[in-house]
């Protein structure tokens, strides 16, 4: 029998090897349009990023090796251009000389794959716009980047391939901005999980525009500009288009083979097309979804490989084999995170009108007490009858095995309660005695039996508007202080039984904790005592990221290697107190706390406890692996009046150093204190007013007063460092930053500025008369013990970051300033 295979990569090459293993007799001829067969498409992005160093490692099997081992005829650079079904022959074009010839077949296998979608957007033909499908595409991208010294890129499309490319361009020190038409990245997972990815991308300084498409590409002399649907214009050295793929069906269509409603080649369960002599596999075919048998396109490597083998068995084997459909199990690395999914997600279930329940759990990848435990979120979707529809996971380690386990359970026809019974490998470095998959099974069963009633993250907003609903935060005080659902009342779970009298049976309580676990205990206590309650699925931790800004509307202009140390989260140290930090941190009184492995609230509780044991002004350094720690500790420190003096990131470990401060406590009534303070609000950013205020301030210092200057609004510009500091800003903040004077040197006179002439004349006169400049006055003021406080609220409004302001100053709100005012005998507003 003569078997012809069209397409020599995943599906085609798998089928070819299996065919030979099954029989030595058949003649096998494989045609491949490209230069290579059996290469690792999935590894292409990683060679662009330099993670896979050797290009040759992607060439899994060469034409010569495969011919030698499997005794087959492989012809690369040979495109099949026509199928004559009546004659059972194909026409092949040799791409080197253009010659065409025919080959007959007894059985034909189509494995032509899928091609990247290139919509007819004006300007799409630009040389600077690339797609990535094969080795040749990868080489073109690499060459273009190298030859043109590309420093920034825009990736259009935030699917799996788009995100992988974005990560790998960053690995190559190229600034990356992603543009995505949907309101989230990674369509296989639902919004609340994608929200965590959005924050992670921002942490890695990847720009992200959501719900925005490209309207037009415009080629310029040294870059390409992208005009987005909302009018934003982005600049890029290179654009990678990754908005999806479509099945390569032109040959099949022209040959009169039946296509399915999704546009893929229609096949039966044996992978046979509408012509019994022709089989088809891989990205080009329409498959049946395992969950509900709907027709879908699932362009992934596992189905292609599996189908290739099945076809070989059906052509040359002793028994016919059926393909049981696809689940779409997929996984992806996004910097430190792993995101994976199997089966159907909520969006698909809703679109199909299928009723479902959702249970989300937050656990650690292994026992919390064993070092290195990291959080993992697992979401399970299922029917009222317990059928598992799908699962999604996000975390740092061990996401793959949980999703794989559930994928197996789905194919084995298990119900949600069967997940409880899976006996999975456990020792502390790898797992907990109850695997997250077991827990998901417990939660799902509790929901189905009515033992647990939960509400979802996206119901919170509506519930907040209902008068009869009360949000009950059952976490500890430290967690509550870092953030809570607006309007929530707090009763710690362990106090709940003794404080039930404070609650009202006519109300509905939405109970929540950090991850859902303590919430469930509280929910049980409440319902057992006759209260109406619901538990927030996935807890505060799942809900909170959905409330944040999901975009990072910053065009990442360029990133040169020197800046990488600052921009990359992997090795990042940031000091807030100027020189001498290292020296201070190595002094004996600096306490080191290790909270690695602990999850929220563990690290904050440890920090809080240690802080109580040290004196004001002493230093505390705490290391933690909880990804939320850095954000939490900032809020916690600010509320407690402490100062973060350094943040470091080494891999997944955040190291934060804090100087103990004090919360201002109002002066006791009736106790009289000698007031010897001078306070000033510097509101204006005018040169003359800045000089006047600093002269008065220095004078007051000289008279032995404690002087506190509170800089707010335009006054903050006086504090800006003259050099450009690379910090994350959104579009409006960037505009502001450009328009406002950068530091004392750029201030203008309030009157007679005269296009700059007046200001420069004034500076000359001051120099001649030996009057200090604003910067000098300010430095003297600080050196002599004066206190400068920048108003954090107005900094936020004006988009100014702490790193952009001069060293040696404090940051605080009105409360801290008013504390100083109370103790001062006069307060000036300038
Ligand atoms: P392909 O492997 O694409 O092979 C088709 C071949 O047919 C092509 O080489 C093409 O040149 C050739 N061909 C087409 N028409 C003709 C013709 N007329 N004559 C001769 N030859 C022809 N999947 C995953 O599961 N996980 C991943 O991490 C992953 N990462 C990926 C990353 C990238 C960058 C890409 C592009 C894909 C990735 N995939 C991944 C998808 C996976 O590679 C595909 O699902 C799989 O390769 C499909 O196999 P296939 O045989 O159908 O098509």
Boltz pocket constraint, residues with backbone or C-beta under 6 A from the ligand:
constraints:
  - pocket:
      binder: B
      contacts: [[A, 6], [A, 7], [A, 8], [A, 9], [A, 10], [A, 11], [A, 12], [A, 31], [A, 32], [A, 33], [A, 34], [A, 36], [A, 41], [A, 42], [A, 43], [A, 44], [A, 45], [A, 78], [A, 79], [A, 80], [A, 81], [A, 111], [A, 112], [A, 113], [A, 114], [A, 132], [A, 133], [A, 134], [A, 161], [A, 248], [A, 251], [A, 281], [A, 282], [A, 283], [A, 284], [A, 298], [A, 299], [A, 300], [A, 301], [A, 302], [A, 304], [A, 329], [A, 331]]
      max_distance: 6.0
